[in-house]
Amino acid sequence: MDFEISEKIKSVIEMMDEFLDKELIPMEPEFLKRSFVEMLPELEEKQDMVRQMELWAPPHPKEYGGMGLDLMEFGLVSESLGRCPLGHYVFGCQPPDAGNIEILYLHGTDAQKERYLRPLVEGKIRSCFSMTEVDMPGSNPVMLETTAVMDGNDYVINGQKWYTSSADGAEFAIVMAVTNPEAAPYLRASMLIVPSDTPGFNRVRNIPVMGHEGSGWASHSEILYQSCRVPKENLLGPEGHGFVIAQERLGPGRIHHCMRWLGICKRAFGLMCSRAQNRVISPGRMLASKQIIQTWIAECAADIQAARLMVLHAAWKMQNLGVKEAREEISLIKFFAANVLQRVVDRALQVHGGMGMTDDTILAFFYRHERAARIYDGVDEVHKLSVARRILREYDQGKREN
Ligand SMILES: Cc1cc2nc3c(=O)[nH]c(=O)nc-3n(C[C@H](O)[C@H](O)[C@H](O)COP(=O)(O)OP(=O)(O)OC[C@H]3O[C@@H](n4cnc5c(N)ncnc54)[C@H](O)[C@@H]3O)c2cc1C
């Protein structure tokens, strides 16, 4: 294992850290007061600055205008950008576009790449990924009910999705729908590109999440697909391979998310330490003098360090041995890092007392929006069950020792 950071990446991260501190973190108070869409003109100005610094689209292919960083490199970049909720968006590597770009790059036809991939990497359009359904369990996606039925040269899509993140203002959705109902469960669904102006693509609402509807990129929509017709050329990858492709996308995506969460942890931890050192709690004594706070600080530091090493190890393994070999590590980091994130943000908020509940710091925003880390990209319980089953099987087969 080698987690050595190259000089190139060190200097990229230094530039990004400086940009976040000078340009983006000062925008947070406004971001917390106004809607995301209202902030767009200012955000686009910042995006132009990032392009001029040649730091645009770090993980995306060079031939499409990205920096072409590898998984480990982008993991480290994602940690740096994660310190501010606007980081990934302003640097052109935000979810769900980052994942969709990966799918289009690996599985798109030449025509799909020109029409959707290029403007997506350039930041001219946005996209969304529409899989989870209102009435079916997202944690068991083979139960999908949305169908895409061939009619002449078209697929006709019907179904009700929700939690389609960033659909508000997206140019197109990548939709998971059942095309081969008679096939084995994991070969029933396909991915289809559906432009959002297609008749029958009905965005019903932005779902209020923890009391906030959000807008634009920073929102999650419910979408009704009602006889929504797209040409067969909009099939992405082979028919029936939706889950196979989704699985490929989720591996690197989990590294990106976990490293972003570690960026959030770093920020929350810094705020916690600084508040503890500056809050007078009794005459002449600071909050940091209390042992219980010191214990939290030490425990959070250990949690963050443990999660970081686990995520870097999983990224290293995935990069060097492939997604399949790193499956166990990917599940471990997904639930471990999500819970570290929750503990660290919760303790940082607690240290701030009443102030932690206000929007005078970024902590309440993190608390509201990052609780979802334990739900999306695989709920905690499913990851734990799958790791445990694998371990027990390997013991049974004598492949694992104490
Ligand atoms: C903020 C956010 C953004 C999202 N973005 C997207 C997106 O862009 N596109 C998209 O398609 N989806 C998205 N999702 C949806 C997400 O993928 C699903 O919510 C997730 O897969 C869980 O599915 P579910 O909500 O249907 O919960 P269910 O499947 O109903 O599960 C409910 C609960 O049951 C428990 N559980 C489930 N399975 C098991 C089991 N086997 N054993 C024990 N307990 C179990 C877990 O505690 C789980 O939380 C997003 C969700 C959130 C919260």
The ligand as an SDF file (V2000), in Angstrom:
LIG
                    3D

 53 58  0  0  0  0  0  0  0  0999 V2000
  -30.7210   12.8190    0.3100 C   0  0  0  0  0  0  0  0  0  0  0  0
  -31.0030   11.6300   -0.5530 C   0  0  0  0  0  0  0  0  0  0  0  0
  -30.6190   11.6670   -1.8820 C   0  0  0  0  0  0  0  0  0  0  0  0
  -30.9340   10.5990   -2.7330 C   0  0  0  0  0  0  0  0  0  0  0  0
  -30.6160   10.6850   -4.0630 N   0  0  0  0  0  0  0  0  0  0  0  0
  -31.0440    9.7130   -4.9080 C   0  0  0  0  0  0  0  0  0  0  0  0
  -30.8580    9.8530   -6.3280 C   0  0  0  0  0  0  0  0  0  0  0  0
  -30.2720   10.8310   -6.8040 O   0  0  0  0  0  0  0  0  0  0  0  0
  -31.3920    8.9060   -7.1440 N   0  0  0  0  0  0  0  0  0  0  0  0
  -32.0600    7.8250   -6.6520 C   0  0  0  0  0  0  0  0  0  0  0  0
  -32.5040    6.9830   -7.4450 O   0  0  0  0  0  0  0  0  0  0  0  0
  -32.2290    7.6360   -5.3140 N   0  0  0  0  0  0  0  0  0  0  0  0
  -31.7590    8.5640   -4.4330 C   0  0  0  0  0  0  0  0  0  0  0  0
  -31.9800    8.4480   -3.0830 N   0  0  0  0  0  0  0  0  0  0  0  0
  -32.7510    7.3120   -2.5810 C   0  0  0  0  0  0  0  0  0  0  0  0
  -31.9510    6.2910   -1.8120 C   0  0  0  0  0  0  0  0  0  0  0  0
  -31.1110    5.5780   -2.6960 O   0  0  0  0  0  0  0  0  0  0  0  0
  -32.9440    5.3800   -1.0580 C   0  0  0  0  0  0  0  0  0  0  0  0
  -33.6110    6.1680   -0.1060 O   0  0  0  0  0  0  0  0  0  0  0  0
  -32.2380    4.1880   -0.4230 C   0  0  0  0  0  0  0  0  0  0  0  0
  -31.8170    3.2730   -1.3920 O   0  0  0  0  0  0  0  0  0  0  0  0
  -33.1700    3.4560    0.5740 C   0  0  0  0  0  0  0  0  0  0  0  0
  -34.3520    3.0870   -0.0530 O   0  0  0  0  0  0  0  0  0  0  0  0
  -35.7620    3.4570    0.6280 P   0  0  0  0  0  0  0  0  0  0  0  0
  -35.7720    4.8930    0.9560 O   0  0  0  0  0  0  0  0  0  0  0  0
  -36.8230    2.9540   -0.2780 O   0  0  0  0  0  0  0  0  0  0  0  0
  -35.7780    2.6660    2.0120 O   0  0  0  0  0  0  0  0  0  0  0  0
  -36.2480    1.1570    2.2460 P   0  0  0  0  0  0  0  0  0  0  0  0
  -35.6700    0.2690    1.2280 O   0  0  0  0  0  0  0  0  0  0  0  0
  -37.7200    1.1570    2.4240 O   0  0  0  0  0  0  0  0  0  0  0  0
  -35.5420    0.8290    3.6440 O   0  0  0  0  0  0  0  0  0  0  0  0
  -35.9980    1.4530    4.8580 C   0  0  0  0  0  0  0  0  0  0  0  0
  -35.1090    1.0330    6.0050 C   0  0  0  0  0  0  0  0  0  0  0  0
  -35.2140   -0.3510    6.2180 O   0  0  0  0  0  0  0  0  0  0  0  0
  -34.0120   -0.8860    6.7290 C   0  0  0  0  0  0  0  0  0  0  0  0
  -33.5950   -1.9840    5.8560 N   0  0  0  0  0  0  0  0  0  0  0  0
  -33.6420   -2.0250    4.5080 C   0  0  0  0  0  0  0  0  0  0  0  0
  -33.1920   -3.2150    4.0550 N   0  0  0  0  0  0  0  0  0  0  0  0
  -32.8780   -3.9390    5.1320 C   0  0  0  0  0  0  0  0  0  0  0  0
  -32.3740   -5.2570    5.3310 C   0  0  0  0  0  0  0  0  0  0  0  0
  -32.0860   -6.0600    4.3010 N   0  0  0  0  0  0  0  0  0  0  0  0
  -32.1740   -5.6780    6.6040 N   0  0  0  0  0  0  0  0  0  0  0  0
  -32.4420   -4.8760    7.6610 C   0  0  0  0  0  0  0  0  0  0  0  0
  -32.9110   -3.6390    7.5310 N   0  0  0  0  0  0  0  0  0  0  0  0
  -33.1340   -3.1620    6.2930 C   0  0  0  0  0  0  0  0  0  0  0  0
  -32.9940    0.2490    6.7330 C   0  0  0  0  0  0  0  0  0  0  0  0
  -32.8810    0.7750    8.0350 O   0  0  0  0  0  0  0  0  0  0  0  0
  -33.6140    1.2730    5.7890 C   0  0  0  0  0  0  0  0  0  0  0  0
  -33.2200    2.5920    6.1010 O   0  0  0  0  0  0  0  0  0  0  0  0
  -31.6240    9.4820   -2.2130 C   0  0  0  0  0  0  0  0  0  0  0  0
  -31.9740    9.4360   -0.8570 C   0  0  0  0  0  0  0  0  0  0  0  0
  -31.6920   10.4990   -0.0240 C   0  0  0  0  0  0  0  0  0  0  0  0
  -32.1210   10.4340    1.4070 C   0  0  0  0  0  0  0  0  0  0  0  0
  1  2  1  0
  2  3  1  0
  2 52  2  0
  3  4  2  0
  4  5  1  0
  4 50  1  0
  5  6  2  0
  6  7  1  0
  6 13  1  0
  7  8  2  0
  7  9  1  0
  9 10  1  0
 10 11  2  0
 10 12  1  0
 12 13  2  0
 13 14  1  0
 14 15  1  0
 14 50  1  0
 15 16  1  0
 16 17  1  0
 16 18  1  0
 18 19  1  0
 18 20  1  0
 20 21  1  0
 20 22  1  0
 22 23  1  0
 23 24  1  0
 24 25  2  0
 24 26  1  0
 24 27  1  0
 27 28  1  0
 28 29  2  0
 28 30  1  0
 28 31  1  0
 31 32  1  0
 32 33  1  0
 33 34  1  0
 33 48  1  0
 34 35  1  0
 35 36  1  0
 35 46  1  0
 36 37  1  0
 36 45  1  0
 37 38  2  0
 38 39  1  0
 39 40  1  0
 39 45  2  0
 40 41  1  0
 40 42  2  0
 42 43  1  0
 43 44  2  0
 44 45  1  0
 46 47  1  0
 46 48  1  0
 48 49  1  0
 50 51  2  0
 51 52  1  0
 52 53  1  0
M  END
$$$$
